[in-house]
Amino acid sequence: MRFALQRGREHTELGAVDIVAEGGAAIAISIGGAKKRYAHVDPNEDAALLALGSAGLLVAVADGHHGFEAAEVALEYLANYPAPHWTEPGTVRADTWRRQVGAVLEDANRAIRAERPGSAERSCTTLATALVLPKENALLYATIGDSHLYRAAADGSVRDLAAPRDEKPCFLGQAEADAASLLARARVGSAPLAGTRALVLVTDGLTERGIGVDDPEAAVREAVAAAACVPAPRRTLVAARGVVERACAAHRRRNAGDNVACAVVWISRERA
């Protein structure tokens, strides 16, 4: 398995967008287009992951709160433990996905809680992850918190598969929790890949009211449509950059910033 992990603490140049693209997927990260106007611990608390195996690929984004640690720990756990297993043949199916995700969420939550024991205000994080298994025509996904997973369809429509369940979403690392309680607050599901042009995972630097864009679905639609017009090897790079740059432009316009992490998987085999 090969993987790339973007850690927010390593990406702190205002307005810059850093991208890694490989194997039909890309991840991108930015500190944002303007300075944060809300209380925070670290300049960039987001992170993004891309993992490639022989049977599939896993992407994820995380938005840390009260420090960068939780986002990093969550994605490092994914990269080191389930990703090598999940991206190999025959290791996970739609009917076993929820059980496996529950165990991963519980273990990741425990790892985050162990990062700063005894701290009065622990770091916690959102998590959005998507596992793409092309031979099985399967998308398996799980999200917790207020990060997003958009399915951009071949017909041009865009749908958020991971809209938060609650106005006050649960975060990993927030409290001791078992698999059942985390699954009750998460969005976990599966879907066929057929009819999908691209998948876009993004943290709330794109969507936050008063900071991000007015219409997130439109921003994703525009970025994916622009990417569809370039040669196939560059599509994920163009789409990921387009989503993050649209967020950063909104930050500059509003003079209020937030970190942005994005992951894109290109599914459609259409030609430019």
Beta strands, then each sheet from edge to edge (+ up, - down):
strand 1: 2-7
strand 2: 18-22
strand 3: 25-30
strand 4: 46-52
strand 5: 57-65
strand 6: 124-125
strand 7: 127-133
strand 8: 138-144
strand 9: 148-153
strand 10: 158-160
strand 11: 187-192
strand 12: 196-202
strand 13: 260-266
sheet 1: 1+ 4- 5+ 6-
sheet 2: 1+ 4- 5+ 7- 8+ 11-
sheet 3: 2+ 3- 13+ 12- 9+ 10-
end
